[in-house]
Amino acid sequence: MRDLLSYLTQRFFWMLLTLWVVYTFSFILMRSVPGNPFSSERNVPPAIERQLEARYNLDAPPLTQYIDYLVGIVTRFDLGWCIRLEDYSVNQVLAEGLPVSASLAIFAMVFAIILGVSTGVVSAVYRGTYADIGMRTAAVLGIAIPNFVLAGLAILLFVFGIKIFPAGGWGTLRQVALPALCLGAPIAAYIARLTRTGMLEVLTKDHVRTAFAKGLPKRTVIMKHVLPGAMLPVVSYLGPATARVLTGSLVLEQIFALPGLGSHFIHAALQRDYTLATGMVLTYTVILFVMNTLVDISYSIIDPRVKLQ
């Protein structure tokens, strides 16, 4: 327990340092682009533009903007007001969109883990059969095809063809199922390949041969002696998989018209909404850092030889 608390404390301070670095680079990169959030507006009188800049503190020197915004984040967890979404704060946008994006990511990850692990186990157990060849081919295709291409094909087949799922929207299981399947399919392909490789490696271990020699049922050997050891590469991949789910959801939320963070993130980048874009980047950074920390902890639980440092 003491090692875990020490590890979490160290990770927390590293997260704070990472957030500060990400915030600094985001601030510099967004301000280095010519223009401002109002420069694309047509027929805006200069006086109106100056008032808008004063309202959002954009008329202050860059260093003053940097310090004021950072102080607001640190002291009040206030990410400021959206520049392009009137009467909406960044905190409100995150509170409304984060549950949608999180639900989509959870459904996609659960689907990917269940499908990927089961497919990898079957492929390894029946190595060299037609089932193994078919599953490996499907895994390669799942990795090669981008999720937005898969989403277009799924819409043509399951929305306009067979008409099983609705084209978009949010609120019911049928509406979240199709985007979650499209988002989780490439992850499932990677997990299937990692599971198969790990299973084939563990199956050659001496303790597995001993278990078979004792006459234990094949199902028992696979589930209790082979599968736990084969899960280590899969657990290590869950951190990067979370990043892929988050970045992939940005496009899929647009395709399926989901009211998540993806559409706001894209609009913030296109419209140069400094505060909203910064809030989104910091939020994604926190999520990725937390997920990677959980992966490291779970890795030490699965394999006692791994120590948290």
Helices and strands as residue ranges (DSSP letters): H 2-32, H 46-55, H 62-76, H 90-125, H 130-144, H 147-154, I 155-159, H 173-202, H 206-213, H 218-220, I 221-226, H 227-255, H 261-271, H 274-302
